[in-house]
Amino acid sequence: MRQATVCIHKQALQHNFQRVKQLVPTAKVVCMVKANAYGIGVQPAIEAFDEADAFGVACLDEALEIRKLGNQKPITLIEGVFSQNEMAIAVAEKIECIVHHQQQLDWLYNYKEQYQQAGLKVWVKLNSGMNRLGFKVPEIIDVIQQLKSDGFHCVLAMHFANADVPDHPMNQHQISQLLQVKAACMPIEVSCCNSAAIFNYPELHFDYVRPGIMLYGASPFEDRSAQDLGVQPAMQFNAAIIAINQIKAGEFVGYGSRYKAPKDMTIAVVSIGYGDGYPRAFVKDNFVAIEGQLVPVVGRVSMDMITIDVTDIAAQVTIDTPVELWGKTRLVDDVATANGTIGYELLCRLTNRPKRIIE
């Protein structure tokens, strides 16, 4: 059997949630479980986050998956609904909506009585400079004041564009707009902190925080590791050696013959590739781990296989030797950096080919 596995550590997920609670002792925690809980899997995630105050998802289908699992915690659709029919379903399933444009407000008012009877909050999105979703100042003030006067319970929501770079000038620009709207709409609950902002802006935790990547044991920062942040990797991505080859100096490895052996080498083939979600387009040297030691990846990543240089540890490896693609020794953030991307993307784009194991 092909030995490609994704092992999910529920204890690490629970640890990371408690880390959030340690950092945010007073605000409520909306655990982001969109995109299949960042590739971890919705079911193990919501089971591990059983003390969460609510969950956040991108779309209605993701919310309904949680409901089908029997979980009745509050859920917020962070992009809102995409049609009036979806609003009807959201209300019936007691799913809260962000609103960020007039059409969504119209759909909301069409279900005003049912929405309010269900006790659902309306999350009103401020576009404070990221220019994706939301109402700008002063329009959002008018929107919130109208909603409040019509009996809706509102939450002012904002998203940072650069929370991971604390000295970025856009942060203060966004914060000033948030505080302006908050002051104009008091009393109102507020939510603006993602994982990075939880660390960098404790004074802005307000009523709800929305942790994502930190829950899964990766870092939102380029210069701070998961270990630095006190979170544990929740995913161990493993494969195994399926062949070992001896090659001579000057021979080539892999598609395109891009890698030329600088010396006589021992090359191992590992049963993993981009068909499993392992990245291909590396811009820096990349490594895997064997028994806690980093081992270089050489040659191009194929759909189903990679090749690694085990020359220095040849006596330690055999067919079926386990190889960590990312996990505890080789952090997903380090693999992402070598690939010119971020850990979020690697976690989210894993395919269903590797066998899933929940521990």
N, C-alpha and C positions, 0 to 999 in steps of 0.2 A: 504493500500500500504506500502511495506517495505521502511522504511525511512533511506536509506543509500545514502548520497549525497557527491559529490565533487564539491565544490563551488570555481570558479576561479575569483579572483579579478583583473580585468584589470587595475584598478587604481593603485594597488600595483605593477603590472608589469611595468607600465609607470613610477612610482616613482623609481623603481629599475634601469630602463634604465637611467633616469636622474641622478641617483647616479653615474653610470658609467661615464657619461659625465662630471660630477663634478670632478671626480678623474682623468679623462683622457681628458683634454680640447683640445688637439691638434691631437691625433691619431684618425684614423677612427675605428669605432666599428663594429666588425663582431659578431652579436648575435648568439650564438649557440642554435639551435632549433632541434637538433638531438633527437632521441628516443621520438618522439611526444612531442617535446619541454619539455623534462624532465618530461613527464607525464602530463604537464599542458594542452597540446593540441596545435597543430600547428596553427590553425586559430586564436584563441584568442591571441596567442603569437605574430604572425607577425603583427596582427592589433595593438597590444599595442606597438610594437617596430617599428612603422612606420617611425621613424627618424633614424633607423639603416642605416649604410652605406652598410651593406651586411649581409647575413645569412650564418651560417656554419652547415653542415649536414654530416652524416657519409657515406651515400650511395646515389646512383642515385634515387632510389624510393622515398626517403625523399625529394630530390630536386624537383622531378616531382610533388609531392603533393603540394609544394609551388607554382609551375607554374600553376597547375590546379586551384588554388585559385585566379589566375589572378595577382599574384605579380611578377613583373619583376625586382626586385632588384638583384644585383649580389649575387651569391651563390657559396660557395666553398665546394667541396667534400673533406673532411679531410682525407679520406682513398683513394682518387682517384677512378678511374674506375677499374672494375674487368674484362673487356674484350674490345677488339677492337670495338665491336658493341656498348658498352656503351659509348665509346669515341665519336662515331658518334652522338649518341643521346645527349650527353653533349654539343657538339659543336652546334648542331641544336637548343638546348634550352638555349644557352648562359650560361652554367654552368662551372665555373672554377675548375680546377683539381689540387690537390696535386699530385706530382710524388715522389715515394720513392723507386722504383727499375727499373732496365733496361727495363723490358717488358713494363712498363707504358711509358717510354721514347720512345720506338719503336712505340707504338700506337699513341703517341702524334705526332711523326714525320710523321706518315701516314696521319695525318689530319693537317699538318703544315699550309698550306695555309688557310684552312677554320678557323682554330683556331685563327690565327693572324687577319684575316679579321673580325672576330667577336669581336676583341678587348679584348680577354680574357687573363688574367694573368696566369702564371704557378707558382704554389706554390711548391717550392723545399724543401723537408723535410730533415733536419739534424738529424742524429742519434748521439746525443752528450753524450749518456750514459744510456738512458732509455732502449735502445735495444728492441724497438718494431718495429718502422718503420723508414726508412730514410737511406740516404747515409752518410757514415762516412767521416771525414777529412782524407786524402786530396781529396778523390774521388768527394765529393760534389763540391769542387772548380772547378774541371775540368768540371763537369756536368753543373754548372751554367755558366761558361765562354763560353762553347760551345753553350748553349741555347741562351745566349745573342748575341753571334756572328752570330747566325742564325736568329736573329730578334725577339726573344721572350722577353716579359716583365716578369721578374722574381721577385718573392717574396721569401726571405729566411725565412723558417718557422722552429720553434723548439718548443718542449713541455717539460716543467719541470717535473721531477719525484718527486720533494719534495718542490714545491713552497710554500706549507703551513707550512714548517719548515725552517724559514729563515736562521738558523745557520747550516743547514745540509751541510756537505762538498761537496756533489754532486752538489749543486747549483753553486758554484764557478767553479767547473770543467766544467759544462755545459756552463756557461756564457763565460768562457775563449775561449771555442771552437767556440761559436757563434760569438764572437767579432773577432776571427781570420778569420773566413770565411767571415764575413762582410767586413773586411778590404781588403781581397784579391779579393773581387768581386765588389768593389765600382765602380759606384754607384749602390745600390740595396736597395729595400724596405725590411723591416724586421718585423716579427711578432713572439712573443714568450710568451706573457702574457695571462694566463688564469685568472680566478677570483682571486685566491690567489696571483698570481704575480702582478696583478693590484695594490693590496694593499701593497705588500712587496717590489716591485721593480719599483718604479715610474720612475727611470732613464732608464728602459728598455721598456718603452711603445712603443717607435719607431713609426712605421707607422700604424700598425694595432694591436688592442687588441682583444681577443676572450673570452669575458665573457660568463659564463655558469650558474653555480649554483647560483651566486649572483643575477642574473636576476629574479630568481624564489623565492627569499626570504629566502634562506637557506645559511648556512655558509660553506666555504671550510676548516675552521679551527676547531680544537678540543677545543681550549681554548678561542675562540671569538664567541659570539652569533651573530645571524642576527641583533639583536638590536644594538650590539656593532659596527657593520659594517654600520649601517644606512640603512639597507634594510628591506622591509616589506614582511611578508609571503603572497604569492600569491595564496595559496591553503588552503581551509578550508575543512577538511575531517570529516564528521559528520555522526552519526547514532542516534538511539533512543532506549530507554528502552522498552522492549517488555514483561517483566515479573519481578516480585519482589517476592523473597522467604525469609522466615524466617528460619534460620537453627540454630541448637544447637551446643554448644561446642563439638568438637570431630567428627562432621560430615564432610564429604568430598565434594569437588566441582570439577567437570570436569573430562575429560578423564584421566585415569591412577590413579585417586584418589590421585593426587600429593599434593593437597592443603587440609590441615586439619584445620578446624576452631578452633582458639585458645580460642574462647569465643562465646557466642550467637551473631549471626550476621544477618544483613539484606543484602542480595545479590541480585543485579539487573542483569538481562540478557540483553545484547545489541545486536542489529541486525547487526553484522559485524563479519568478520572472514578472514581467509587466502584466502578464495575463492574470496574475494574482493581486496586482496592485503595487508591486514593488517598482519604484521609479526607474526610469531608463536614462533620462537626459542629465547626467551628472556634470556639473561644472567645476567640481573640485574632487580631490581624491576621496574615495569612499571606503568604508570598512564594515565588516561584520564582526561578530564576536564568537569565539570558541573557548569555552571554559574560562571566561573572563578576560581573554586576551583578544585584542583587536587584530584583525587579519584583513589585508587589502583585497578589495574587489578589483579584478583586472579584466580588460576586454569589455565589450558591450554587453549590456543586459539583454537577454533574449526573452521571448514570450514565456518560456517555461523554465529557464535555467540561467544561472550566473556562474562565473568562474572566479575562484579566489586563489591567492598565492599563499600556500601553506608550507613553503620551503623551510621556514624557520621552525615550524612545529610538526614536521612530517612524521615524527615518531609518535605523535599524540593522536593522529587522525586515521580513521579507517572508513570504509563504507558504513553509512548510517550514523556517523558522528553528528550530533546535533549542532546546528548553527543558528545563532541569534541574529536576525535581521535588524530588529530593534526591540528594546525592552529595558532591562536594568543596566547592562554594560554599555551597549551602543544605543544611546538615547534617540528617540524618534526625531527630536529637534536637531540633532547633529546630522542625521541622515538627510533631513530636509534642507539644512544649510548647504550640505554638499550637493544637493539637487537644485539649489537656487530657488527654494520655495519655503513653505512653513509647515510645521508639524500638523496643523489643522488639515491641510490638504492630503497628506499621506494617510492619516487616520481615516478620513472620509472616503477615500477612493479605493480602499481595499475591496476586492471582489469576493464573491461567495465561494470561490474554489477552495481556499484553505479551510480545513476543518475547524470549527469553532468549539472551544472548550471553556466552560465557565467554572472557575474555582472559588 
